[in-house]
Amino acid sequence: MNTKNILIVGVGGQGTLLTSRILGNLAVDLGYDVKLSEVHGMSQRGGSVVTHVRYGTKVYSPLVEVGEADIILSFEKMEALRWKHFLSAEGKMLVNTQESDPMPVITGSASYPTDIMEKLYADCKEVIEIDGVSIAKELGNIRVVNTILLGLLAQSMDIPKDQWIEAIKLTVPEKTIDINIQAFEKGYYHGINLNREV
């Protein structure tokens, strides 16, 4: 198969790395050659974090080139804007509508942009947004935002849903399996319901 290029972006502490590892492990289990590259920001929490995930019959480089990402999964709105130039012309942008103020906004030297979603819709062929934080609060566990977003990602890919669920069971702590599967289902069916409305 042709190499699949996925960029997972966010800020430190959002669970982006766990999400990329579940995807990477799943692709390995399916027999693909997989390359991952994680780039961390200046601080563990609040700094920009991006993971390149590439898988296919044979993958030579771990890095997604500018303009070649099939999917960008963004855990935060401004990070989607920061990395959108990596998306291919036919690519899909998946955006969690959460806003995390970067240091210039916190210090008052800049303000958080108010037109991010408008720019994404104007520049990307397909954009799907989701309020992962609100869904996680409804489930009673704010820590499962990443699994909600994983569900949205899964719905946009051609890997069977039950294989994603097995990968989650093998990756998360045993006591959190049930809540993580509930979160995954919420994200997965959010994508399906949006497609039905189109």
Secondary structure as GFF3:
##gff-version 3
##sequence-region A 1 198
A	DSSP	beta_strand	4	11	.	.	.	ID=ss1
A	DSSP	alpha_helix	16	29	.	.	.	ID=ss2
A	DSSP	beta_strand	33	39	.	.	.	ID=ss3
A	DSSP	beta_strand	48	56	.	.	.	ID=ss4
A	DSSP	beta_strand	69	74	.	.	.	ID=ss5
A	DSSP	alpha_helix	77	83	.	.	.	ID=ss6
A	DSSP	three_ten_helix	84	86	.	.	.	ID=ss7
A	DSSP	beta_strand	87	96	.	.	.	ID=ss8
A	DSSP	alpha_helix	103	107	.	.	.	ID=ss9
A	DSSP	alpha_helix	116	123	.	.	.	ID=ss10
A	DSSP	beta_strand	126	130	.	.	.	ID=ss11
A	DSSP	alpha_helix	132	139	.	.	.	ID=ss12
A	DSSP	three_ten_helix	142	144	.	.	.	ID=ss13
A	DSSP	alpha_helix	145	155	.	.	.	ID=ss14
A	DSSP	alpha_helix	161	171	.	.	.	ID=ss15
A	DSSP	three_ten_helix	174	176	.	.	.	ID=ss16
A	DSSP	alpha_helix	177	197	.	.	.	ID=ss17
###
